[in-house]
Amino acid sequence: MIFANPAFLWGLLALAIPIAVHLFQFRRYKKVYFSNVDRLTVLQTENRRRSNLRRWLVLLMRCLAIIFLVLAFAQPTLPGKGQLLRSGATVVSVYIDNSFSMENSGIDGSQLEAAKQKAREIVAAYRPGDRYQLLSNTMSGEEFHWLSREEFLDAVDALQIAPASHKLAEVASRQSDFMRQSGAANRHAYIVSDFQRSVADLSDFPSDTLAYFTLVPLEGVAADNLYVDTLRLNAPAYFVGGSVTAEATIANGGSSDVEKLPVKLIVNGRERALATLDIPAGGSAKAALRFTIDSAGWLDGCVELTDYPITFDDHYYFTLLAGERINMLLVNGGAPNESLGKLFAADSAVNCQQAPLPSDLAPFNLILLNEVRDLPSGQAQALVSWVEQGGTLALVPPADGKVEPLNALLAQLQAPRLDRWLKRPVKASAIDYQSSLYQGVFNGASDEMEMPSVQGHYALADQGSVRQTIITLADGSALLSSTPYGEGRLYLFTTPLVAEWTDFIAQALFVPTVYNMALYSRPQPSVAHTLGSEMPVYLHNNYDPSGKPPELKQSGNQALLPDIRRAGNRSVMMLHGELSADGHYLLGDDEHLAFNYPRLESQLDFLSRGEIEELVDGRENILLVRNAAKPLDQEISAREGGTSLWRWCLMLALAALAGEILLLKLCSFRSKK
C-alpha cells in the first residue's frame, strides 16, 4: 500500500486518547442495603458482563473511527501492475507546444486546441491537492511556479501561439530541474507536441530516474512550405555608392518542385532587386540580390516571397548602417610609404591619417605600424589593450634587424616573434583563399595568378604563439600571418612593403589584402537577430547601463525598456522573451535592429508514432501514450493501475462513528428500561 501523504499517519497516535479514557474511567457506586440479595447477585453479574462487552465495542468503534479518518487524510493507494506512484507528494509538469506548427489543422482540428484538451485530461487524472506546472515555448519566469488545478486550467485557456521554438530535450531538462527543486516524491512530466522532426531530439532526453516523461504525440499533417531560410550580405563595409549582394537561401520543404519562384528585395520601402528561382522538392536555392547604396545612414531591408497558407517565414528582415568611414592610422618609422599612402588617398570608405602614435587610440579601427623601430613600453601596452578591446593592428617590420621593441609587443599579443633576417629571393607558394581578407574577392584558386616574391624576409619563432598563415612562401615560412587576440586581431608581414624587398606592392593581390584589413577592422552590427534566442544582441551605439535604457519600439506595438549591459567596450541587449513580432525595431532615436522568427518551425515534417517508439525504446523513464484517441485521464489510470482507497476509509470512519452512536443509544435504552 502506498500513501500519498504519509505524514498524516502520525495521527494514529491519537488512538491513545480513547484507550486512556477507557482504562481510567472509574465509576462511583452507591451502597443500598437489602434483606435478601441472592437474586440480585446473579443479576448484577449478568449486567456487568454485558456492560463490559458494550464498553469494549464502543472503544473498538472509536479506535476504528480514528484509524480510518487518519488513513483517509494519508490517502492510501493499492498499487497495481505498472504503478508509478511513490509515497509522498505529487507534482505534474505539462509542456504544451505552442509554436507556429501547432497553428495547423490536424486530424482533430486545431493542433493547439487539441493540445489544450489533452492538458485538461492530464490534470483530471490526478488529485486536486497535487501541484501543477504549465510550460510553453515562451518559458517566461511566470511559468516556473507551481499552480493549483484551477490556476493551471486558467493558464491553459489563456495559452496562445508564440514565435519561439525549443528543442524537446531542452524542455525535458527544464522540467526535470524544476521538479527536482520541488522535492516531491512523485514527479510526472508530460510533453504534448506534434513532434516536429527539427525539434524532436528524443535521444538527448535527461536520464532522471526519479521522474517520468510521458510523450503525447498529436497527429501532425505535413504541408508544403517555401521559406527564406538564411541571409548573408556579401560586403565587408557599407558606403554610399558601394554595391551589396544579399545572398538569400530559399528552402522548399514540400514534396514537389517549384519553378520560377519570384524573390524580392525591399530596401527602405522600395523594391531594389528581383530574382526567380527553380527549387527542387526538399531542396534549396540561393538568390543573389544586388543593390547599390544610394544614401547614408540606416537601411531597413527585407527579402520576401509569396507562399500560402504558411506565411510567418516568407520574410527575412535585415538592417545595415551605411556611410560611416573607417578610421585608420598609418604610423611610419622612417620615410612615408608611397604604396600605402596612394592606396588610401581620397578613399570614401577609409579615413587614413599619417601621424605618430597618439595617447588615445580609441577613435581608430586600424593602426598600421610601418617599419617602426622604437616603441616605448607604455605605447606597446596601450596597443595591447586597444587590440584586446577590438582594434585591428597591422605590423610591417624594418629590414635592418632592429625588431626587439616589436618582438616585445608581439610576445604580449601571443603572436610569433620576428627571428633572423633571411636575405634571399623566394616566391610565394600558397594563398589561404578562405581567409576573411579575401571574402568575395576570388571565386576559387587560380593557377594563372601571379604569386608575389620577396628578396628578403624574417623567419618566425612560433613557440607559445598562435597564428594563421595567409600567404605562404616556398620555403614554408610566412609572408603574411594573422593572430587573434581578445576581440581584435594582428596582421604580421615578414618583409617591408617596398620595391627593394618585394614585388607584392605592384601586384593585384596587394590592394584587396591591405584594403580589406581596413574594411574588416570595424565589426559591422549584426544585420539580423532571431526572436526567442538567448544570445546577447551586440549594439552599434554605446549606452550607459547605469542610466535609463533607451526605448525599443516597433511601429504599431507598445515600446519597452530593454535590459542593456556592458560586455568589454561594447553594449549588449539581453532579451527575455519580450518581443513577439518579427520586423524592424528602433532602439532609442537612431539605432535600427531587425528580428526574424526562428526557422525551426518551417520544416513541417513530423515523427511518426513508430519512429518515436524506436527512439524511446529501452528508456524506462520515458513513456508513450498508447491510444491517442482515448481520454488521457483514463489512459493514465489504466497505465498506473492503482486503486485509491481514501473514499472507502472515509466511509468506514463514518460507519465506525455510527456504530459507536448505536451502541451508546442501546446502552441508554436498556438502562432506562
PLY file of the C-alpha trace (Angstrom):
ply
format ascii 1.0
element vertex 673
property float x
property float y
property float z
element edge 672
property int vertex1
property int vertex2
end_header
0.00 0.00 0.00
1.24 3.48 -0.95
0.37 6.67 0.95
0.23 9.99 -0.85
0.52 11.92 2.45
2.37 9.60 4.85
2.95 12.40 7.36
-0.70 12.12 8.39
0.00 8.63 9.76
1.38 10.31 12.87
-2.28 10.98 13.63
-2.58 7.33 14.69
-1.04 8.39 17.98
-4.48 9.80 18.77
-5.55 6.21 19.48
-4.06 6.68 22.91
-6.89 9.08 23.83
-9.90 6.66 23.77
-7.76 3.87 25.24
-6.73 6.10 28.14
-10.33 7.18 28.67
-11.41 3.52 28.69
-8.77 2.36 31.15
-9.15 5.18 33.63
-12.88 5.56 33.56
-13.85 4.92 37.26
-17.48 4.79 38.43
-18.64 5.64 41.97
-21.08 3.10 43.38
-23.75 3.79 45.99
-24.42 1.12 48.59
-28.07 0.02 49.02
-28.91 -2.48 51.76
-31.39 -5.26 51.15
-32.54 -8.04 53.38
-32.11 -10.71 50.72
-29.57 -10.23 47.84
-29.33 -13.76 46.46
-31.25 -12.97 43.30
-29.57 -9.51 42.93
-26.11 -11.10 42.90
-26.95 -13.20 39.86
-28.48 -10.18 38.04
-25.51 -7.94 38.88
-23.02 -10.45 37.42
-25.02 -10.73 34.21
-25.32 -6.92 33.77
-21.60 -6.41 34.46
-20.66 -8.79 31.62
-22.97 -7.03 29.19
-21.66 -3.61 30.23
-18.03 -4.64 29.77
-18.79 -6.04 26.29
-20.53 -2.81 25.26
-17.64 -0.70 26.58
-15.10 -2.76 24.60
-17.23 -2.45 21.48
-17.52 1.34 21.96
-13.71 1.53 22.38
-13.27 -0.51 19.20
-15.62 1.77 17.24
-13.77 4.88 18.46
-10.39 3.41 17.57
-11.62 2.34 14.13
-13.07 5.81 13.51
-9.70 7.42 14.30
-7.75 4.87 12.24
-9.90 5.24 9.13
-10.06 9.03 9.44
-6.24 9.24 9.60
-5.94 6.85 6.66
-8.35 8.98 4.63
-6.10 12.01 5.10
-3.00 9.91 4.27
-4.73 8.85 1.01
-3.72 5.19 0.63
-3.47 3.60 -2.80
-3.29 -0.07 -3.67
-0.53 -0.44 -6.27
-1.17 -2.44 -9.37
0.93 -3.62 -12.26
2.92 -0.72 -13.71
2.26 1.53 -10.72
4.39 4.69 -10.87
3.41 6.36 -7.63
5.61 6.51 -4.55
4.67 7.58 -1.05
4.72 11.36 -0.78
3.58 14.46 -2.65
2.97 14.56 -6.41
3.97 17.27 -8.90
2.91 17.32 -12.54
4.66 19.40 -15.23
2.88 19.73 -18.57
4.56 21.24 -21.66
2.26 22.38 -24.45
3.97 23.03 -27.77
2.55 26.38 -28.88
4.94 27.01 -31.78
3.85 28.04 -35.27
3.48 24.46 -36.50
0.67 23.99 -33.94
-1.42 26.52 -35.88
-2.02 23.85 -38.49
-5.17 21.79 -38.50
-4.69 18.18 -37.54
-6.96 15.17 -37.57
-8.92 16.53 -34.60
-8.94 20.18 -35.72
-6.60 22.89 -34.44
-3.45 21.32 -33.04
-3.15 23.88 -30.25
-6.75 23.35 -29.11
-6.21 19.58 -29.18
-3.10 20.04 -27.03
-5.07 22.14 -24.53
-7.71 19.41 -24.24
-5.01 16.82 -23.57
-3.62 19.03 -20.78
-7.06 19.25 -19.16
-7.39 15.46 -19.30
-3.96 15.04 -17.70
-4.80 17.06 -14.60
-8.15 15.25 -14.31
-6.20 12.04 -13.64
-4.53 13.46 -10.52
-5.75 14.69 -7.14
-7.00 18.25 -6.65
-4.35 18.86 -3.99
-1.41 18.00 -6.28
0.77 20.77 -7.70
0.94 21.57 -11.42
3.16 23.49 -13.84
2.29 24.68 -17.35
5.32 25.17 -19.59
5.23 26.58 -23.12
7.73 27.88 -25.67
7.60 31.30 -24.03
9.41 29.92 -20.96
8.90 33.15 -19.05
9.55 33.45 -15.34
5.81 33.21 -14.65
5.79 29.63 -15.92
8.27 28.43 -13.31
5.76 28.42 -10.46
3.59 25.65 -9.09
-0.12 26.10 -9.67
-3.30 24.71 -8.22
-5.60 22.76 -10.50
-7.86 25.78 -11.06
-4.90 28.09 -11.79
-3.47 25.53 -14.20
-6.73 25.25 -16.14
-6.99 29.05 -16.37
-3.42 29.22 -17.75
-4.25 26.54 -20.33
-7.28 28.52 -21.52
-5.14 31.66 -21.96
-2.32 29.97 -23.93
-1.70 31.37 -27.43
0.67 30.68 -30.33
4.20 32.02 -29.65
7.06 32.69 -32.11
9.69 30.89 -30.04
10.65 27.27 -30.52
12.76 24.95 -28.35
14.29 21.52 -28.71
12.28 18.95 -26.75
15.38 17.74 -24.88
15.84 21.29 -23.56
12.19 21.34 -22.48
12.54 18.00 -20.68
15.71 19.19 -18.95
13.94 22.28 -17.62
11.01 20.20 -16.43
13.38 17.79 -14.67
15.27 20.60 -12.92
12.09 22.33 -11.78
10.52 19.13 -10.46
13.75 18.19 -8.67
13.66 21.51 -6.80
10.15 20.70 -5.55
11.42 17.74 -3.50
8.26 15.78 -4.31
8.44 12.01 -4.34
6.26 11.65 -7.46
7.40 13.63 -10.48
5.43 13.36 -13.70
6.25 15.34 -16.83
4.09 15.41 -19.95
5.14 16.70 -23.37
2.21 17.46 -25.68
3.53 18.24 -29.16
3.29 17.44 -32.85
6.89 16.17 -32.56
8.27 18.11 -35.46
11.41 16.40 -36.69
13.55 19.56 -36.39
12.98 19.81 -32.60
12.27 16.21 -31.51
15.75 15.27 -30.24
14.41 12.46 -28.04
17.77 10.69 -27.73
19.10 13.64 -25.71
16.41 13.47 -23.01
17.72 13.62 -19.42
18.11 10.30 -17.59
16.24 11.26 -14.43
15.37 8.03 -12.61
13.02 9.87 -10.23
10.93 11.49 -12.95
8.71 10.00 -15.64
8.31 11.72 -19.01
5.14 10.89 -20.91
5.09 11.77 -24.60
1.70 12.75 -26.01
2.09 12.97 -29.80
-0.54 14.81 -31.81
-1.03 13.63 -35.37
0.65 16.39 -37.38
-0.28 16.87 -41.00
2.66 17.52 -43.33
2.30 20.58 -45.56
4.30 22.12 -48.39
6.15 25.24 -47.34
8.51 27.68 -49.05
10.54 29.94 -46.80
13.52 32.28 -46.62
15.97 30.21 -44.62
19.11 32.35 -44.25
20.51 35.66 -45.47
24.10 36.85 -45.89
25.22 40.29 -47.03
28.34 39.89 -49.14
30.16 43.16 -48.44
32.93 44.00 -45.92
31.70 47.58 -45.44
28.73 49.69 -46.46
29.29 53.11 -48.00
27.41 55.37 -50.41
27.95 54.19 -53.96
29.06 50.74 -52.83
27.45 47.56 -54.09
25.95 45.00 -51.71
24.81 41.49 -52.60
22.13 39.98 -50.39
22.50 36.22 -50.77
19.26 34.62 -49.60
18.80 30.87 -49.25
15.26 29.83 -50.19
14.19 26.37 -48.99
11.46 24.15 -50.36
10.00 21.94 -47.63
7.37 20.47 -49.91
7.14 17.28 -51.92
7.03 18.88 -55.39
9.45 21.02 -57.40
8.89 24.76 -57.65
9.66 26.70 -60.82
10.18 30.41 -61.38
9.52 31.47 -57.80
9.86 35.28 -57.57
12.01 36.58 -54.69
12.06 40.32 -53.98
14.47 42.59 -52.16
12.88 45.62 -50.49
15.13 48.39 -49.06
13.60 51.35 -47.23
10.22 50.57 -48.74
11.45 50.34 -52.37
11.88 47.22 -54.45
15.58 47.12 -55.34
16.12 43.66 -56.84
14.20 40.64 -58.12
15.26 37.04 -58.76
13.42 33.94 -59.94
14.39 30.50 -58.68
13.77 26.88 -59.52
13.86 24.84 -56.30
13.69 21.03 -56.17
11.44 19.27 -53.69
13.10 19.10 -50.28
16.00 21.23 -51.55
17.09 24.85 -51.58
18.47 27.51 -53.92
20.33 30.78 -53.47
19.08 34.13 -54.74
21.78 36.78 -55.32
20.02 40.13 -54.92
22.39 43.03 -55.63
21.72 46.69 -54.95
23.70 49.92 -54.70
23.67 52.02 -51.54
22.39 55.44 -52.56
22.05 57.12 -49.16
23.92 57.21 -45.87
22.51 56.07 -42.55
20.44 53.07 -41.54
18.83 50.99 -44.26
15.91 48.68 -43.44
15.71 45.75 -45.85
13.61 42.66 -46.39
13.82 39.62 -48.64
10.35 38.27 -49.31
8.41 35.70 -51.28
4.75 34.72 -51.52
3.59 31.35 -50.20
0.26 30.25 -48.71
-1.06 29.18 -46.27
2.10 29.26 -44.12
3.35 32.85 -44.18
5.32 33.50 -40.97
8.64 32.62 -42.64
8.07 34.35 -46.01
10.04 37.43 -44.93
13.60 37.88 -43.74
14.28 41.32 -42.25
17.70 42.94 -42.02
19.32 46.31 -41.33
22.67 47.84 -42.25
24.45 51.09 -41.48
25.97 52.86 -44.48
28.23 55.87 -44.77
30.36 55.63 -41.62
34.02 55.94 -42.61
36.64 53.67 -41.12
39.33 55.48 -39.16
42.85 54.29 -39.93
46.17 55.45 -38.54
49.40 54.92 -40.54
52.49 55.25 -38.35
55.74 55.43 -40.35
59.01 54.66 -38.62
61.03 56.25 -41.41
60.08 57.73 -44.75
56.37 57.58 -45.68
55.36 54.52 -47.66
54.11 55.73 -51.06
52.26 52.49 -51.87
50.23 52.59 -48.66
49.61 56.33 -48.96
48.28 56.04 -52.52
46.06 53.09 -51.62
44.02 55.07 -49.09
44.30 58.56 -50.57
40.90 60.24 -51.04
39.07 56.98 -50.27
35.37 57.42 -49.47
35.24 54.45 -47.09
38.55 54.80 -45.21
39.80 57.93 -43.46
43.57 57.37 -43.30
45.74 59.64 -41.16
49.55 59.55 -41.21
50.82 60.63 -37.80
52.84 59.43 -34.80
51.13 57.12 -32.35
48.85 59.25 -30.09
47.93 58.61 -26.47
44.24 57.99 -27.29
43.81 55.04 -29.64
40.04 54.60 -29.20
38.96 56.54 -32.34
40.88 54.25 -34.69
39.70 50.96 -36.17
43.01 50.04 -37.85
46.55 51.03 -36.91
49.37 50.11 -39.30
52.92 50.31 -37.90
55.18 50.67 -40.93
58.87 49.95 -40.20
58.64 51.33 -36.65
61.94 50.78 -34.84
61.30 52.46 -31.50
58.24 51.52 -29.46
58.23 52.53 -25.76
56.71 50.02 -23.33
53.86 52.39 -22.46
52.79 52.67 -26.08
53.15 48.90 -26.51
50.88 48.26 -23.53
48.33 50.76 -24.88
48.33 48.92 -28.22
47.80 45.57 -26.49
44.78 46.91 -24.57
43.40 48.50 -27.73
43.65 45.24 -29.71
42.08 43.28 -26.85
39.05 45.56 -26.97
38.52 45.05 -30.70
41.14 47.03 -32.61
43.00 45.71 -35.66
46.78 46.12 -35.75
48.94 45.58 -38.86
52.72 45.43 -38.47
55.33 45.85 -41.24
58.91 45.30 -39.93
62.05 47.17 -40.96
64.80 45.31 -42.79
67.71 46.37 -40.63
67.09 43.83 -37.87
66.07 46.33 -35.15
62.97 44.40 -34.12
63.42 43.99 -30.33
60.69 46.56 -29.47
58.34 44.89 -31.98
59.06 41.43 -30.53
58.18 42.68 -27.05
54.81 43.80 -28.46
54.32 40.53 -30.36
55.03 38.49 -27.22
52.26 40.33 -25.33
49.85 39.67 -28.21
50.74 35.95 -28.13
51.89 36.20 -31.76
55.01 34.67 -33.38
58.15 36.77 -32.98
60.46 38.01 -35.73
63.57 35.81 -35.75
66.58 36.03 -38.04
66.60 38.02 -41.30
66.94 35.81 -44.38
68.32 37.77 -47.34
67.44 35.51 -50.24
64.86 35.54 -53.04
61.86 33.29 -52.56
58.42 33.16 -54.17
55.05 32.68 -52.50
53.63 29.21 -52.99
50.13 29.31 -51.43
47.35 31.71 -50.50
44.61 31.00 -47.99
41.58 31.93 -50.09
39.30 31.10 -47.13
40.70 33.97 -45.09
38.22 36.74 -44.28
40.56 39.16 -46.10
39.59 37.55 -49.41
35.89 37.13 -48.78
34.17 37.77 -52.12
37.49 38.54 -53.86
38.16 35.18 -55.53
35.81 32.57 -56.89
38.47 29.94 -56.18
42.15 29.19 -56.52
43.65 30.10 -59.88
46.84 28.59 -61.29
47.24 31.65 -63.51
47.53 34.08 -60.59
50.99 35.58 -60.28
52.45 34.91 -56.86
54.41 37.62 -55.04
58.11 37.17 -54.38
60.48 38.63 -51.78
64.19 39.38 -51.79
64.44 39.01 -48.04
62.20 38.21 -45.10
62.16 37.33 -41.40
61.75 33.82 -40.15
59.15 33.47 -37.38
59.64 31.96 -33.94
56.31 30.23 -33.20
56.95 28.91 -29.70
53.92 29.60 -27.48
52.15 31.61 -30.17
49.02 31.40 -32.29
48.92 32.20 -35.99
47.03 31.61 -39.23
49.25 31.82 -42.30
47.55 33.79 -45.08
50.36 33.91 -47.67
52.96 31.13 -47.52
56.42 31.29 -49.10
58.03 28.39 -50.94
60.43 27.70 -48.05
57.46 27.12 -45.72
57.72 30.44 -43.88
55.02 33.10 -43.87
54.83 36.33 -45.82
51.60 37.35 -44.02
50.03 35.81 -40.93
47.11 36.60 -38.64
46.74 36.22 -34.87
43.50 36.84 -32.93
43.80 38.48 -29.52
40.81 39.30 -27.33
38.18 40.94 -29.52
40.77 42.20 -32.01
43.37 40.87 -34.45
47.01 41.31 -35.50
48.28 41.05 -39.09
52.04 40.49 -39.36
54.12 40.92 -42.53
57.64 39.44 -42.57
59.14 41.83 -45.12
58.99 45.61 -45.68
56.37 46.70 -48.22
58.81 48.48 -50.52
60.03 47.61 -54.04
63.54 46.86 -52.77
62.36 43.79 -50.88
59.13 42.60 -52.56
57.07 42.95 -55.72
53.92 42.34 -53.68
53.11 46.09 -53.73
52.95 46.06 -57.53
50.60 43.12 -57.85
46.80 42.99 -57.92
46.77 40.94 -54.70
48.20 43.86 -52.70
45.09 46.05 -52.93
42.45 43.62 -51.56
44.86 42.33 -48.90
45.66 45.67 -47.27
42.40 47.41 -48.16
40.29 44.63 -46.63
42.34 44.88 -43.42
40.78 48.32 -43.09
37.28 47.32 -44.22
37.08 44.39 -41.79
38.71 46.27 -38.92
35.40 47.65 -37.68
32.89 44.94 -36.82
29.59 45.62 -38.51
26.40 45.39 -36.46
24.59 42.11 -36.98
22.20 42.51 -39.87
19.50 40.37 -38.20
18.62 38.62 -34.94
16.34 35.71 -34.06
13.29 36.02 -31.83
13.34 33.72 -28.81
17.13 33.36 -28.89
19.01 33.75 -25.61
22.10 35.11 -27.38
23.01 38.71 -26.50
22.38 41.38 -29.13
25.55 43.44 -29.65
24.66 47.08 -30.25
26.31 49.64 -32.51
25.99 52.54 -30.08
27.31 52.58 -26.54
24.80 53.10 -23.73
25.28 53.84 -20.05
23.96 50.75 -18.20
23.52 52.77 -15.01
21.15 55.23 -16.68
17.67 54.84 -18.11
17.82 52.49 -21.11
16.51 53.73 -24.48
13.11 52.54 -25.64
12.84 49.63 -28.07
9.81 50.11 -30.25
8.16 48.84 -33.40
5.51 50.62 -35.40
2.10 49.72 -34.02
3.41 47.95 -30.92
3.99 49.14 -27.38
7.53 50.29 -26.59
9.57 48.54 -23.89
12.71 49.25 -21.88
15.24 46.52 -22.70
17.95 45.08 -20.47
21.22 46.70 -21.69
24.59 45.75 -20.20
28.28 46.22 -20.90
30.44 43.49 -22.46
34.02 44.72 -22.74
33.90 48.00 -24.60
30.54 47.31 -26.23
26.91 47.48 -25.16
24.76 44.37 -25.40
21.00 43.95 -25.09
19.51 40.91 -23.37
16.01 39.92 -24.41
13.89 37.75 -22.14
11.05 36.86 -24.47
9.55 40.36 -24.54
9.38 40.56 -28.35
6.73 38.54 -30.15
6.59 40.04 -33.66
9.22 39.96 -36.39
10.21 43.07 -38.32
12.25 46.24 -37.90
12.70 47.88 -34.50
14.09 51.24 -33.42
16.30 51.45 -30.33
16.43 54.95 -28.94
16.47 57.60 -31.65
18.95 56.28 -34.21
19.76 52.56 -33.95
17.88 50.09 -36.13
17.51 46.37 -35.38
15.88 43.52 -37.30
14.31 40.41 -35.75
13.08 37.28 -37.51
11.12 34.24 -36.42
13.22 31.10 -35.89
13.20 28.70 -38.82
12.96 25.51 -36.76
9.21 25.51 -37.39
9.47 25.98 -41.14
10.18 22.33 -42.00
6.75 20.75 -41.50
7.96 17.18 -41.17
6.86 15.15 -38.15
7.97 11.96 -36.43
5.59 9.06 -36.79
4.46 7.06 -33.76
6.64 4.17 -34.87
9.72 6.42 -35.07
9.02 7.80 -31.60
8.72 4.27 -30.21
12.09 3.35 -31.70
13.77 6.45 -30.27
12.49 5.86 -26.71
12.84 2.10 -26.72
14.76 0.97 -23.63
14.32 4.28 -21.78
12.45 3.28 -18.60
11.68 6.87 -17.60
10.13 7.78 -20.97
6.59 6.58 -21.65
4.46 6.93 -24.76
0.69 7.31 -24.76
-0.63 4.12 -26.31
-4.01 5.33 -27.55
-4.17 8.95 -28.63
-7.94 8.79 -29.19
-8.65 7.62 -25.64
-9.08 10.35 -22.97
-5.78 10.82 -21.22
-7.19 10.59 -17.71
-8.40 7.05 -18.49
-5.09 6.24 -20.18
-3.12 7.39 -17.13
-5.35 5.47 -14.72
-5.08 2.32 -16.83
-1.32 2.69 -17.10
-0.68 3.25 -13.42
-3.24 0.62 -12.33
-3.58 1.88 -8.77
-6.76 1.98 -6.68
-7.29 4.96 -4.39
-8.81 3.98 -1.02
-9.31 7.34 0.72
-13.06 7.42 -0.04
-13.50 3.92 1.43
-11.54 4.96 4.52
-13.76 7.98 4.99
-16.93 5.88 4.69
-15.56 3.30 7.15
-14.72 6.09 9.61
-18.31 7.35 9.38
-19.60 3.78 9.79
-17.49 3.35 12.95
-18.87 6.59 14.40
-22.40 5.43 13.55
-21.69 2.10 15.28
-20.48 3.91 18.42
-23.65 6.04 18.48
-25.86 2.96 18.13
-24.06 1.18 20.96
-24.41 4.19 23.25
-28.09 4.57 22.35
-28.71 0.87 23.05
-26.99 1.13 26.41
-29.08 4.16 27.36
-32.31 2.47 26.33
-31.61 -0.65 28.42
-30.71 1.39 31.48
-34.00 3.29 31.27
-35.90 0.06 30.84
0 1
1 2
2 3
3 4
4 5
5 6
6 7
7 8
8 9
9 10
10 11
11 12
12 13
13 14
14 15
15 16
16 17
17 18
18 19
19 20
20 21
21 22
22 23
23 24
24 25
25 26
26 27
27 28
28 29
29 30
30 31
31 32
32 33
33 34
34 35
35 36
36 37
37 38
38 39
39 40
40 41
41 42
42 43
43 44
44 45
45 46
46 47
47 48
48 49
49 50
50 51
51 52
52 53
53 54
54 55
55 56
56 57
57 58
58 59
59 60
60 61
61 62
62 63
63 64
64 65
65 66
66 67
67 68
68 69
69 70
70 71
71 72
72 73
73 74
74 75
75 76
76 77
77 78
78 79
79 80
80 81
81 82
82 83
83 84
84 85
85 86
86 87
87 88
88 89
89 90
90 91
91 92
92 93
93 94
94 95
95 96
96 97
97 98
98 99
99 100
100 101
101 102
102 103
103 104
104 105
105 106
106 107
107 108
108 109
109 110
110 111
111 112
112 113
113 114
114 115
115 116
116 117
117 118
118 119
119 120
120 121
121 122
122 123
123 124
124 125
125 126
126 127
127 128
128 129
129 130
130 131
131 132
132 133
133 134
134 135
135 136
136 137
137 138
138 139
139 140
140 141
141 142
142 143
143 144
144 145
145 146
146 147
147 148
148 149
149 150
150 151
151 152
152 153
153 154
154 155
155 156
156 157
157 158
158 159
159 160
160 161
161 162
162 163
163 164
164 165
165 166
166 167
167 168
168 169
169 170
170 171
171 172
172 173
173 174
174 175
175 176
176 177
177 178
178 179
179 180
180 181
181 182
182 183
183 184
184 185
185 186
186 187
187 188
188 189
189 190
190 191
191 192
192 193
193 194
194 195
195 196
196 197
197 198
198 199
199 200
200 201
201 202
202 203
203 204
204 205
205 206
206 207
207 208
208 209
209 210
210 211
211 212
212 213
213 214
214 215
215 216
216 217
217 218
218 219
219 220
220 221
221 222
222 223
223 224
224 225
225 226
226 227
227 228
228 229
229 230
230 231
231 232
232 233
233 234
234 235
235 236
236 237
237 238
238 239
239 240
240 241
241 242
242 243
243 244
244 245
245 246
246 247
247 248
248 249
249 250
250 251
251 252
252 253
253 254
254 255
255 256
256 257
257 258
258 259
259 260
260 261
261 262
262 263
263 264
264 265
265 266
266 267
267 268
268 269
269 270
270 271
271 272
272 273
273 274
274 275
275 276
276 277
277 278
278 279
279 280
280 281
281 282
282 283
283 284
284 285
285 286
286 287
287 288
288 289
289 290
290 291
291 292
292 293
293 294
294 295
295 296
296 297
297 298
298 299
299 300
300 301
301 302
302 303
303 304
304 305
305 306
306 307
307 308
308 309
309 310
310 311
311 312
312 313
313 314
314 315
315 316
316 317
317 318
318 319
319 320
320 321
321 322
322 323
323 324
324 325
325 326
326 327
327 328
328 329
329 330
330 331
331 332
332 333
333 334
334 335
335 336
336 337
337 338
338 339
339 340
340 341
341 342
342 343
343 344
344 345
345 346
346 347
347 348
348 349
349 350
350 351
351 352
352 353
353 354
354 355
355 356
356 357
357 358
358 359
359 360
360 361
361 362
362 363
363 364
364 365
365 366
366 367
367 368
368 369
369 370
370 371
371 372
372 373
373 374
374 375
375 376
376 377
377 378
378 379
379 380
380 381
381 382
382 383
383 384
384 385
385 386
386 387
387 388
388 389
389 390
390 391
391 392
392 393
393 394
394 395
395 396
396 397
397 398
398 399
399 400
400 401
401 402
402 403
403 404
404 405
405 406
406 407
407 408
408 409
409 410
410 411
411 412
412 413
413 414
414 415
415 416
416 417
417 418
418 419
419 420
420 421
421 422
422 423
423 424
424 425
425 426
426 427
427 428
428 429
429 430
430 431
431 432
432 433
433 434
434 435
435 436
436 437
437 438
438 439
439 440
440 441
441 442
442 443
443 444
444 445
445 446
446 447
447 448
448 449
449 450
450 451
451 452
452 453
453 454
454 455
455 456
456 457
457 458
458 459
459 460
460 461
461 462
462 463
463 464
464 465
465 466
466 467
467 468
468 469
469 470
470 471
471 472
472 473
473 474
474 475
475 476
476 477
477 478
478 479
479 480
480 481
481 482
482 483
483 484
484 485
485 486
486 487
487 488
488 489
489 490
490 491
491 492
492 493
493 494
494 495
495 496
496 497
497 498
498 499
499 500
500 501
501 502
502 503
503 504
504 505
505 506
506 507
507 508
508 509
509 510
510 511
511 512
512 513
513 514
514 515
515 516
516 517
517 518
518 519
519 520
520 521
521 522
522 523
523 524
524 525
525 526
526 527
527 528
528 529
529 530
530 531
531 532
532 533
533 534
534 535
535 536
536 537
537 538
538 539
539 540
540 541
541 542
542 543
543 544
544 545
545 546
546 547
547 548
548 549
549 550
550 551
551 552
552 553
553 554
554 555
555 556
556 557
557 558
558 559
559 560
560 561
561 562
562 563
563 564
564 565
565 566
566 567
567 568
568 569
569 570
570 571
571 572
572 573
573 574
574 575
575 576
576 577
577 578
578 579
579 580
580 581
581 582
582 583
583 584
584 585
585 586
586 587
587 588
588 589
589 590
590 591
591 592
592 593
593 594
594 595
595 596
596 597
597 598
598 599
599 600
600 601
601 602
602 603
603 604
604 605
605 606
606 607
607 608
608 609
609 610
610 611
611 612
612 613
613 614
614 615
615 616
616 617
617 618
618 619
619 620
620 621
621 622
622 623
623 624
624 625
625 626
626 627
627 628
628 629
629 630
630 631
631 632
632 633
633 634
634 635
635 636
636 637
637 638
638 639
639 640
640 641
641 642
642 643
643 644
644 645
645 646
646 647
647 648
648 649
649 650
650 651
651 652
652 653
653 654
654 655
655 656
656 657
657 658
658 659
659 660
660 661
661 662
662 663
663 664
664 665
665 666
666 667
667 668
668 669
669 670
670 671
671 672
